[in-house]
Amino acid sequence: MSLAILFLTIVGLVAASVVLLTMASAPKVEEKARDWHDEKERTIEKKLDDMFSYDKSPRRIILLYYILPPVLGLVGYILASNWLGAFAGAFVGLAIPNMMLKIRDAQRRKKFYDQLIDSIMILSSALKGGLSLLQAFEVLVEEMPAPMGQEIGLLVRENRMGITLEESLRRLDKRMQMEDLSLVVNSVLVARETGGDLTKVFSRLITTIRDNRKLKESIKTLTLQGRLQGIIMSILPLIFFAWVIANNKHHFDIMLESDTGRTLLIVAVGLQIVGMVLIRKFSIIKI
């Protein structure tokens, strides 16, 4: 009887300690969660502002961080019937909101990239018509849709607020981080500093950018075979492993049960990774 009372007393003390610790740490956990929420909201809001995505609310995107991990974690647990699948699903749920923002930003930059040559042609035509460079930018805002019209519109508004045109161009270059745009911005800055003819500069830029893009497309086509070989050689060992395991689950037991076998497996995985990296390096040609 005394042992039972002692056991119940110990269990009660442990339970009380757990409750007290939970109550003591709850405010700190809540504070950390609130700080993370606020920081994430500010980060997402800045990204949306940079993309001029005023139709999207940061709070709706943050809700995905709370909804997707448990939902996809449950789905992963049901499909895999273990906790590893649940963790994988939760990780995917955490990554999806960031992937959505990156895909949206990549699509916007691609559209800006496609509009660049047409925009230079409009600027050149406006300058030939007797307009100043700032007036040519204003014409560009009216003629070009988003995202080019949005970015150049911001440049014009900055200039009206007192920021110099040169500084606004540098800000645009920093926002977009695009090789062709950097070439245009640097050419304009040099021409304005040296008194060069911008119409001739724009004409040469159009030719240069077109030739550069044709060269990149040619290189991409010529290296397609190497890139496909790299992809095939990367996934072939995984397909072979899955096929062997499906036909004989104990095929690799002899490798896993000995130190030599485990060492060989580690070396094989390491060499596979090195091979993937080297194939990728050899397939990329920078110009």
PASE-90291 format. One record per residue (C-alpha): residue in one letter; x negated, y negated, z; residue number from 1. Coordinates in steps of 0.2 Angstrom, whole numbers, padded with zeros to 4 digits, m for minus. Each point is the difference from the previous one (the first is absolute). Layout:
<pts>
res = A	px = X	py = Y	pz = Z	n = NUM
...
</pts>
This chain:
<pts>
res = M	px = 0000	py = 0000	pz = 0000	n = 1
res = S	px = m0014	py = m0012	pz = 0005	n = 2
res = L	px = m0009	py = 0004	pz = m0017	n = 3
res = A	px = 0016	py = m0004	pz = m0010	n = 4
res = I	px = 0002	py = m0017	pz = 0009	n = 5
res = L	px = m0019	py = m0004	pz = m0003	n = 6
res = F	px = 0002	py = 0005	pz = m0018	n = 7
res = L	px = 0016	py = m0011	pz = m0002	n = 8
res = T	px = m0009	py = m0014	pz = 0009	n = 9
res = I	px = m0015	py = 0001	pz = m0012	n = 10
res = V	px = 0012	py = 0000	pz = m0015	n = 11
res = G	px = 0009	py = m0015	pz = 0007	n = 12
res = L	px = m0016	py = m0010	pz = 0003	n = 13
res = V	px = m0006	py = 0004	pz = m0018	n = 14
res = A	px = 0016	py = m0005	pz = m0008	n = 15
res = A	px = 0001	py = m0016	pz = 0011	n = 16
res = S	px = m0018	py = m0004	pz = m0006	n = 17
res = V	px = 0004	py = 0003	pz = m0018	n = 18
res = V	px = 0016	py = m0012	pz = 0002	n = 19
res = L	px = m0010	py = m0013	pz = 0008	n = 20
res = L	px = m0014	py = 0001	pz = m0013	n = 21
res = T	px = 0012	py = m0001	pz = m0014	n = 22
res = M	px = 0009	py = m0015	pz = 0008	n = 23
res = A	px = m0017	py = m0009	pz = 0003	n = 24
res = S	px = m0006	py = 0003	pz = m0018	n = 25
res = A	px = 0017	py = m0004	pz = m0008	n = 26
res = P	px = m0003	py = m0019	pz = 0000	n = 27
res = K	px = m0017	py = 0002	pz = m0007	n = 28
res = V	px = 0006	py = 0012	pz = m0014	n = 29
res = E	px = 0014	py = m0012	pz = m0004	n = 30
res = E	px = m0012	py = m0015	pz = m0001	n = 31
res = K	px = m0012	py = 0010	pz = m0011	n = 32
res = A	px = 0015	py = 0005	pz = m0011	n = 33
res = R	px = 0006	py = m0018	pz = m0001	n = 34
res = D	px = m0017	py = m0007	pz = m0005	n = 35
res = W	px = m0002	py = 0013	pz = m0013	n = 36
res = H	px = 0017	py = m0004	pz = m0007	n = 37
res = D	px = m0003	py = m0019	pz = 0000	n = 38
res = E	px = m0017	py = 0003	pz = m0009	n = 39
res = K	px = 0007	py = 0012	pz = m0013	n = 40
res = E	px = 0014	py = m0012	pz = m0003	n = 41
res = R	px = m0012	py = m0015	pz = m0003	n = 42
res = T	px = m0011	py = 0011	pz = m0011	n = 43
res = I	px = 0014	py = 0006	pz = m0011	n = 44
res = E	px = 0008	py = m0018	pz = m0001	n = 45
res = K	px = m0017	py = m0006	pz = m0006	n = 46
res = K	px = m0001	py = 0013	pz = m0014	n = 47
res = L	px = 0018	py = m0003	pz = m0005	n = 48
res = D	px = m0004	py = m0019	pz = m0001	n = 49
res = D	px = m0016	py = 0003	pz = m0011	n = 50
res = M	px = 0011	py = 0010	pz = m0012	n = 51
res = F	px = 0014	py = m0013	pz = 0001	n = 52
res = S	px = 0012	py = 0014	pz = 0005	n = 53
res = Y	px = 0013	py = m0010	pz = 0010	n = 54
res = D	px = 0014	py = 0012	pz = m0003	n = 55
res = K	px = m0009	py = 0013	pz = 0011	n = 56
res = S	px = 0001	py = m0002	pz = 0019	n = 57
res = P	px = m0015	py = 0005	pz = 0011	n = 58
res = R	px = 0012	py = 0007	pz = 0013	n = 59
res = R	px = 0008	py = 0012	pz = m0012	n = 60
res = I	px = m0017	py = 0007	pz = m0005	n = 61
res = I	px = m0005	py = 0001	pz = 0018	n = 62
res = L	px = 0015	py = 0011	pz = 0003	n = 63
res = L	px = m0007	py = 0013	pz = m0012	n = 64
res = Y	px = m0015	py = 0002	pz = 0013	n = 65
res = Y	px = 0013	py = 0005	pz = 0013	n = 66
res = I	px = 0012	py = 0011	pz = m0011	n = 67
res = L	px = m0011	py = 0009	pz = m0013	n = 68
res = P	px = m0013	py = 0008	pz = 0012	n = 69
res = P	px = 0013	py = 0010	pz = 0011	n = 70
res = V	px = 0011	py = 0004	pz = m0015	n = 71
res = L	px = m0015	py = 0006	pz = m0011	n = 72
res = G	px = m0008	py = 0009	pz = 0015	n = 73
res = L	px = 0016	py = 0009	pz = 0003	n = 74
res = V	px = 0001	py = 0005	pz = m0018	n = 75
res = G	px = m0018	py = 0006	pz = 0000	n = 76
res = Y	px = 0003	py = 0010	pz = 0016	n = 77
res = I	px = 0015	py = 0008	pz = m0009	n = 78
res = L	px = m0009	py = 0004	pz = m0016	n = 79
res = A	px = m0016	py = 0006	pz = 0008	n = 80
res = S	px = 0007	py = 0007	pz = 0016	n = 81
res = N	px = m0014	py = m0006	pz = 0010	n = 82
res = W	px = m0007	py = m0016	pz = 0008	n = 83
res = L	px = m0013	py = m0003	pz = m0013	n = 84
res = G	px = 0014	py = m0003	pz = m0013	n = 85
res = A	px = 0008	py = m0012	pz = 0012	n = 86
res = F	px = m0016	py = m0010	pz = 0003	n = 87
res = A	px = m0003	py = 0000	pz = m0019	n = 88
res = G	px = 0018	py = m0006	pz = m0003	n = 89
res = A	px = m0002	py = m0014	pz = 0013	n = 90
res = F	px = m0016	py = m0006	pz = m0007	n = 91
res = V	px = 0008	py = m0001	pz = m0018	n = 92
res = G	px = 0014	py = m0010	pz = 0008	n = 93
res = L	px = m0012	py = m0012	pz = 0008	n = 94
res = A	px = m0009	py = m0002	pz = m0017	n = 95
res = I	px = 0015	py = m0003	pz = m0011	n = 96
res = P	px = 0003	py = m0018	pz = 0005	n = 97
res = N	px = m0018	py = m0005	pz = m0004	n = 98
res = M	px = 0001	py = 0010	pz = m0016	n = 99
res = M	px = 0016	py = m0010	pz = m0005	n = 100
res = L	px = m0009	py = m0016	pz = 0002	n = 101
res = K	px = m0015	py = 0005	pz = m0009	n = 102
res = I	px = 0009	py = 0007	pz = m0015	n = 103
res = R	px = 0011	py = m0016	pz = m0001	n = 104
res = D	px = m0016	py = m0011	pz = 0001	n = 105
res = A	px = m0009	py = 0011	pz = m0013	n = 106
res = Q	px = 0015	py = m0002	pz = m0012	n = 107
res = R	px = 0000	py = m0019	pz = 0002	n = 108
res = R	px = m0018	py = m0001	pz = m0003	n = 109
res = K	px = 0002	py = 0011	pz = m0016	n = 110
res = K	px = 0013	py = m0012	pz = m0006	n = 111
res = F	px = m0011	py = m0015	pz = 0003	n = 112
res = Y	px = m0014	py = 0008	pz = m0009	n = 113
res = D	px = 0011	py = 0004	pz = m0015	n = 114
res = Q	px = 0006	py = m0019	pz = 0000	n = 115
res = L	px = m0017	py = m0007	pz = 0001	n = 116
res = I	px = m0004	py = m0001	pz = m0019	n = 117
res = D	px = 0016	py = m0008	pz = m0004	n = 118
res = S	px = m0002	py = m0012	pz = 0014	n = 119
res = I	px = m0017	py = m0006	pz = m0007	n = 120
res = M	px = 0008	py = m0002	pz = m0017	n = 121
res = I	px = 0014	py = m0011	pz = 0007	n = 122
res = L	px = m0013	py = m0011	pz = 0009	n = 123
res = S	px = m0011	py = m0002	pz = m0016	n = 124
res = S	px = 0015	py = m0005	pz = m0010	n = 125
res = A	px = 0006	py = m0013	pz = 0014	n = 126
res = L	px = m0018	py = m0007	pz = 0000	n = 127
res = K	px = 0000	py = m0001	pz = m0019	n = 128
res = G	px = 0016	py = m0010	pz = 0001	n = 129
res = G	px = m0008	py = m0013	pz = 0011	n = 130
res = L	px = 0005	py = 0005	pz = 0017	n = 131
res = S	px = m0012	py = 0000	pz = 0015	n = 132
res = L	px = m0005	py = 0016	pz = 0008	n = 133
res = L	px = 0012	py = m0002	pz = 0015	n = 134
res = Q	px = 0014	py = m0004	pz = m0012	n = 135
res = A	px = m0004	py = 0015	pz = m0010	n = 136
res = F	px = 0001	py = 0010	pz = 0016	n = 137
res = E	px = 0018	py = m0007	pz = 0003	n = 138
res = V	px = 0005	py = 0005	pz = m0018	n = 139
res = L	px = m0007	py = 0018	pz = 0005	n = 140
res = V	px = 0011	py = 0000	pz = 0015	n = 141
res = E	px = 0015	py = m0004	pz = m0011	n = 142
res = E	px = m0004	py = 0013	pz = m0013	n = 143
res = M	px = m0006	py = 0015	pz = 0009	n = 144
res = P	px = 0010	py = 0011	pz = 0011	n = 145
res = A	px = m0006	py = 0007	pz = 0017	n = 146
res = P	px = m0013	py = 0004	pz = 0006	n = 147
res = M	px = m0010	py = m0012	pz = m0011	n = 148
res = G	px = 0013	py = m0014	pz = 0002	n = 149
res = Q	px = 0000	py = 0003	pz = 0019	n = 150
res = E	px = m0019	py = m0001	pz = 0002	n = 151
res = I	px = m0002	py = m0015	pz = m0012	n = 152
res = G	px = 0015	py = m0008	pz = 0008	n = 153
res = L	px = m0009	py = 0001	pz = 0017	n = 154
res = L	px = m0016	py = m0007	pz = m0008	n = 155
res = V	px = 0010	py = m0015	pz = m0006	n = 156
res = R	px = 0008	py = m0003	pz = 0017	n = 157
res = E	px = m0017	py = 0001	pz = 0009	n = 158
res = N	px = m0006	py = m0013	pz = m0012	n = 159
res = R	px = 0015	py = m0012	pz = 0004	n = 160
res = M	px = m0004	py = 0002	pz = 0018	n = 161
res = G	px = m0018	py = m0006	pz = m0002	n = 162
res = I	px = m0010	py = 0015	pz = m0003	n = 163
res = T	px = m0012	py = m0002	pz = m0015	n = 164
res = L	px = 0004	py = 0010	pz = m0015	n = 165
res = E	px = m0017	py = 0009	pz = 0001	n = 166
res = E	px = 0004	py = 0006	pz = 0018	n = 167
res = S	px = 0017	py = 0006	pz = m0006	n = 168
res = L	px = m0008	py = 0010	pz = m0014	n = 169
res = R	px = m0012	py = 0008	pz = 0013	n = 170
res = R	px = 0014	py = 0004	pz = 0011	n = 171
res = L	px = 0010	py = 0008	pz = m0014	n = 172
res = D	px = m0016	py = 0010	pz = m0005	n = 173
res = K	px = m0002	py = 0006	pz = 0019	n = 174
res = R	px = 0019	py = 0005	pz = 0001	n = 175
res = M	px = 0000	py = 0010	pz = m0016	n = 176
res = Q	px = m0018	py = 0007	pz = 0000	n = 177
res = M	px = 0000	py = 0005	pz = m0018	n = 178
res = E	px = m0015	py = 0000	pz = m0011	n = 179
res = D	px = 0008	py = m0008	pz = m0016	n = 180
res = L	px = 0008	py = m0014	pz = 0011	n = 181
res = S	px = m0017	py = m0003	pz = 0008	n = 182
res = L	px = m0008	py = m0002	pz = m0017	n = 183
res = V	px = 0014	py = m0013	pz = m0005	n = 184
res = V	px = m0002	py = m0010	pz = 0017	n = 185
res = N	px = m0019	py = m0001	pz = m0001	n = 186
res = S	px = 0001	py = m0005	pz = m0018	n = 187
res = V	px = 0012	py = m0014	pz = 0004	n = 188
res = L	px = m0010	py = m0006	pz = 0014	n = 189
res = V	px = m0016	py = 0000	pz = m0010	n = 190
res = A	px = 0009	py = m0009	pz = m0014	n = 191
res = R	px = 0007	py = m0013	pz = 0011	n = 192
res = E	px = m0016	py = m0003	pz = 0008	n = 193
res = T	px = m0010	py = m0002	pz = m0016	n = 194
res = G	px = 0013	py = m0008	pz = m0010	n = 195
res = G	px = 0002	py = 0014	pz = m0012	n = 196
res = D	px = 0015	py = 0002	pz = m0012	n = 197
res = L	px = 0013	py = 0011	pz = 0009	n = 198
res = T	px = 0009	py = 0005	pz = m0016	n = 199
res = K	px = m0016	py = 0008	pz = m0007	n = 200
res = V	px = m0003	py = 0008	pz = 0017	n = 201
res = F	px = 0017	py = 0007	pz = 0000	n = 202
res = S	px = m0002	py = 0007	pz = m0018	n = 203
res = R	px = m0016	py = 0009	pz = 0004	n = 204
res = L	px = 0008	py = 0006	pz = 0016	n = 205
res = I	px = 0014	py = 0008	pz = m0009	n = 206
res = T	px = m0012	py = 0009	pz = m0012	n = 207
res = T	px = m0011	py = 0005	pz = 0014	n = 208
res = I	px = 0014	py = 0007	pz = 0011	n = 209
res = R	px = 0008	py = 0010	pz = m0015	n = 210
res = D	px = m0017	py = 0008	pz = m0004	n = 211
res = N	px = m0003	py = 0004	pz = 0018	n = 212
res = R	px = 0016	py = 0008	pz = 0002	n = 213
res = K	px = m0002	py = 0010	pz = m0017	n = 214
res = L	px = m0017	py = 0006	pz = 0006	n = 215
res = K	px = 0008	py = 0006	pz = 0017	n = 216
res = E	px = 0014	py = 0009	pz = m0009	n = 217
res = S	px = m0013	py = 0009	pz = m0011	n = 218
res = I	px = m0011	py = 0005	pz = 0015	n = 219
res = K	px = 0016	py = 0006	pz = 0009	n = 220
res = T	px = 0004	py = 0011	pz = m0015	n = 221
res = L	px = m0018	py = 0007	pz = m0002	n = 222
res = T	px = m0001	py = 0004	pz = 0018	n = 223
res = L	px = 0017	py = 0008	pz = 0001	n = 224
res = Q	px = m0007	py = 0018	pz = m0003	n = 225
res = G	px = m0013	py = m0002	pz = 0014	n = 226
res = R	px = 0014	py = m0007	pz = 0012	n = 227
res = L	px = 0011	py = 0015	pz = m0004	n = 228
res = Q	px = m0014	py = 0012	pz = 0003	n = 229
res = G	px = m0003	py = m0008	pz = 0016	n = 230
res = I	px = 0018	py = 0002	pz = 0005	n = 231
res = I	px = 0001	py = 0018	pz = m0006	n = 232
res = M	px = m0016	py = 0005	pz = 0009	n = 233
res = S	px = 0006	py = m0008	pz = 0016	n = 234
res = I	px = 0017	py = 0009	pz = 0001	n = 235
res = L	px = m0006	py = 0017	pz = m0007	n = 236
res = P	px = m0008	py = 0006	pz = 0017	n = 237
res = L	px = 0016	py = m0005	pz = 0009	n = 238
res = I	px = 0011	py = 0010	pz = m0012	n = 239
res = F	px = m0012	py = 0015	pz = 0001	n = 240
res = F	px = 0000	py = m0001	pz = 0019	n = 241
res = A	px = 0019	py = m0001	pz = 0000	n = 242
res = W	px = 0002	py = 0014	pz = m0012	n = 243
res = V	px = m0012	py = 0012	pz = 0010	n = 244
res = I	px = 0009	py = m0004	pz = 0016	n = 245
res = A	px = 0017	py = 0003	pz = m0008	n = 246
res = N	px = m0006	py = 0018	pz = m0006	n = 247
res = N	px = m0011	py = 0004	pz = 0015	n = 248
res = K	px = 0001	py = m0010	pz = 0016	n = 249
res = H	px = m0015	py = 0009	pz = 0007	n = 250
res = H	px = m0012	py = m0002	pz = m0014	n = 251
res = F	px = m0010	py = m0013	pz = 0008	n = 252
res = D	px = 0000	py = 0007	pz = 0017	n = 253
res = I	px = m0018	py = 0007	pz = m0002	n = 254
res = M	px = m0006	py = m0017	pz = m0004	n = 255
res = L	px = 0009	py = m0008	pz = 0015	n = 256
res = E	px = m0006	py = 0013	pz = 0013	n = 257
res = S	px = m0019	py = m0002	pz = m0003	n = 258
res = D	px = m0011	py = m0015	pz = 0002	n = 259
res = T	px = m0008	py = 0003	pz = m0017	n = 260
res = G	px = 0017	py = 0000	pz = m0008	n = 261
res = R	px = 0006	py = m0016	pz = 0009	n = 262
res = T	px = m0016	py = m0008	pz = m0005	n = 263
res = L	px = 0002	py = 0005	pz = m0019	n = 264
res = L	px = 0018	py = m0007	pz = 0001	n = 265
res = I	px = m0006	py = m0017	pz = 0007	n = 266
res = V	px = m0013	py = m0001	pz = m0013	n = 267
res = A	px = 0012	py = 0004	pz = m0014	n = 268
res = V	px = 0012	py = m0013	pz = 0006	n = 269
res = G	px = m0014	py = m0013	pz = 0001	n = 270
res = L	px = m0006	py = 0005	pz = m0018	n = 271
res = Q	px = 0017	py = m0002	pz = m0006	n = 272
res = I	px = 0002	py = m0017	pz = 0007	n = 273
res = V	px = m0017	py = m0005	pz = m0007	n = 274
res = G	px = 0005	py = 0006	pz = m0017	n = 275
res = M	px = 0016	py = m0009	pz = 0000	n = 276
res = V	px = m0009	py = m0016	pz = 0004	n = 277
res = L	px = m0013	py = 0002	pz = m0013	n = 278
res = I	px = 0012	py = 0004	pz = m0014	n = 279
res = R	px = 0010	py = m0016	pz = 0005	n = 280
res = K	px = m0016	py = m0010	pz = 0000	n = 281
res = F	px = m0005	py = 0006	pz = m0017	n = 282
res = S	px = 0017	py = m0003	pz = m0007	n = 283
res = I	px = 0000	py = m0018	pz = 0005	n = 284
res = I	px = m0009	py = m0013	pz = m0012	n = 285
res = K	px = 0000	py = m0018	pz = 0006	n = 286
res = I	px = m0001	py = m0014	pz = m0012	n = 287
</pts>
